[in-house]
């Protein structure tokens, strides 16, 4: 597939650079807002790059999610699959990818949830029309030993390593457990979605094999992170299980390790505009596997 011009080059220089966003945050849409989506929430998303909707899924639904999560943690077919990512040191399960697909060992419940109108109606409104699932995963951060996810912009990786042309995507995180500052709730730099950090370093071959455990390329420098944090501050997305966090593909985010006894687990779905399909990776490397980046399965929801 022939790639378009690179509007957001990264990993080509020996120091970070800032590229101001040219894509809209809220894309033009004639879709009627969902009942649970207020003008204040949309304004917050526009200005801060994220919004948190509490209690979008009820207690009964959360219990069903947790039951599926526990089943998947014990399923050897899942644990031995390429989609399962473990921690470097402990070997504990870190993430399971491609949970939106009807994989024989995976969960029909999670596949159905990825298409739940309470989520997709919001996504269509923000992204301005037809969407598909670019990536999905179940994130585990167990008590005592759950490792951090370092600061990053999802779009930087999706652009460089997957060939996503523009910022026409967003992420949706469904909280399966209470998320708080103690157990590693997601932190976001509000407003950072307006500035794209072009990072240093050249992407290694098959970078995903190590980056899913610990990312070293596509990570902003200390100076860039200090600049963003000083300018915009840091928010912590604390909320109860069943709440849903929507955040722009370019907002800088990360989470601390979890040394509390309380696990932190989230369902994660990344949605992309159907007209923003991925092409050839901008880094010139072989495309990442299908379970990390939908290429053959870009079916509109």
KAVEN-V624066 format. One line per field, one symbol per residue. ss: DSSP state (@ for helix, = for strand, . for the rest). Layout:
ss = ???
//
This chain:
ss = ............=...====..................@@@@@@@@@@.====.....@@@@@@@@@@@@@@@@.@@@@....===......=====..........@@@@@@...@@@@@@@@@@@...===========....=..====.@@@@@@@@@.=....=======...=.......==...@@@====.=.......@@@@..........@@@@@@@@@@@..==..=....=====....===..=.....==========@@@.=.......................
//
